[in-house]
Amino acid sequence: MNKMFLMLFLIPCLMLSAQEFDFKIDHSSLIVNDLETSADFYADVLKLKEIPHPTKAPGFRWFQVQGNSQLHLIYKDTVQMKKHKSMHLCLSTPDIDAFISHLKKQNISYEDWPGKKSAVTLRADGVRQIYLQDPEGYWIEVNNAQH
């Protein structure tokens, strides 16, 4: 009986503390060496809406991802970033087939997780995913996960 009481009492308490701060992702930022080319990619290929930088300072291009989430491109000509597929931005769309068709029309290559060109990974949980690179070599996963 005592074990049952502890389980019924402790499990809800542990679950409440797991999201104590109710975090949401505000923004991600990427350092880029060619701001215009990278910004064009995020606007034209990923179709993200550009939003103004609050101070209009040069060297920044900001994009809205969804709601209040943003992607910030920051120009730095002296910083080189090592890019690896495991470190990526992930965007989810309910219509991944339409997005793949959009990529094909723009001659943008994509691949599955192992690296097979024009292939789609089917995860164990049923989510389909592809990977592509922006002009700076950053990896972007696009999947159809439902949230």
C-alpha positions in Angstrom: 0.0 0.0 0.0 2.8 2.4 0.9 4.6 1.7 -2.4 1.4 2.4 -4.3 0.9 5.7 -2.5 4.4 6.7 -3.2 4.1 5.9 -6.9 0.8 7.8 -7.2 2.2 10.8 -5.4 5.8 10.9 -6.8 5.2 10.2 -10.5 2.9 13.3 -11.0 5.4 15.4 -9.1 8.3 14.3 -11.2 6.3 14.9 -14.4 5.5 18.5 -13.3 9.1 19.3 -12.6 10.2 18.0 -16.1 8.8 21.1 -17.7 9.0 23.5 -14.8 10.1 26.4 -16.9 7.9 25.8 -20.0 10.7 26.5 -22.4 10.0 27.2 -26.1 12.7 27.7 -28.7 13.0 31.4 -29.3 15.6 31.4 -32.1 18.6 29.6 -33.5 21.5 31.5 -35.1 23.9 30.5 -37.8 27.2 32.2 -38.6 27.5 32.7 -42.4 30.3 34.0 -44.6 28.0 35.0 -47.5 24.9 36.6 -45.9 23.1 37.4 -49.2 23.4 33.9 -50.7 22.4 32.2 -47.4 19.5 34.6 -46.9 18.2 33.9 -50.4 18.3 30.2 -49.7 16.2 30.5 -46.5 13.8 32.8 -48.2 13.5 31.1 -51.7 14.2 27.4 -51.0 12.8 27.0 -47.4 10.2 29.8 -48.0 10.8 31.3 -44.6 9.5 34.9 -44.1 12.2 37.5 -43.5 11.6 39.7 -40.5 13.4 43.0 -39.7 16.3 43.1 -37.3 15.3 45.4 -34.5 18.2 47.8 -34.9 18.6 47.3 -38.7 22.3 46.7 -38.1 24.2 45.4 -41.1 25.4 41.8 -41.0 22.1 40.3 -39.8 19.1 38.7 -41.6 16.3 37.3 -39.5 13.6 34.8 -40.5 10.4 33.7 -38.9 10.0 29.9 -38.6 6.6 29.6 -37.0 4.8 31.7 -34.4 7.6 33.5 -32.6 10.4 31.1 -33.4 13.1 32.6 -35.5 16.3 31.8 -37.4 19.1 34.5 -37.3 21.8 34.6 -39.9 24.9 36.4 -38.6 27.6 37.5 -41.0 31.2 36.8 -39.8 34.0 36.7 -42.4 36.6 35.4 -39.9 34.8 32.5 -38.3 34.9 29.1 -39.9 32.4 26.5 -38.6 32.9 22.8 -38.9 29.6 21.3 -40.1 28.4 17.8 -39.5 25.0 16.2 -40.3 24.4 15.4 -36.6 24.3 19.1 -35.9 21.4 20.4 -37.8 18.3 22.5 -37.9 15.1 20.5 -38.2 11.9 21.7 -39.7 8.8 19.7 -39.8 6.1 19.9 -42.5 2.9 17.9 -42.8 3.5 17.6 -46.6 7.0 16.4 -47.0 6.2 15.1 -50.5 5.2 18.6 -51.7 8.5 20.0 -50.2 10.5 17.3 -52.0 8.8 18.2 -55.2 9.6 21.9 -54.6 13.3 20.9 -54.1 13.4 18.9 -57.3 11.9 21.9 -59.3 14.7 24.1 -57.9 17.4 21.4 -58.6 18.2 21.3 -54.8 19.8 18.0 -53.8 18.8 16.1 -50.7 19.6 12.8 -49.1 18.6 10.3 -46.4 20.5 10.0 -43.1 23.1 7.5 -44.4 23.8 9.9 -47.4 22.0 8.2 -50.3 21.1 11.0 -52.8 17.4 11.7 -53.4 16.3 9.2 -50.8 14.1 9.5 -47.8 14.8 7.9 -44.3 11.9 6.2 -42.6 12.5 6.3 -38.9 11.4 3.6 -36.5 8.5 5.8 -35.3 7.1 6.2 -38.9 8.5 9.7 -39.4 9.9 10.4 -42.9 13.0 12.6 -43.1 15.4 14.1 -45.6 18.6 16.2 -45.2 19.9 19.0 -47.4 22.6 21.6 -47.0 22.4 25.4 -47.2 25.0 27.3 -49.2 27.3 27.5 -46.2 27.2 23.7 -45.7 24.9 23.7 -42.7 22.6 20.6 -42.5 18.9 20.9 -42.4 16.6 18.0 -41.7 13.0 18.3 -43.0 10.6 15.7 -41.7 6.9 15.1 -41.3 6.7 14.6 -37.5 3.4 15.7 -36.1 3.5 17.7 -32.9 
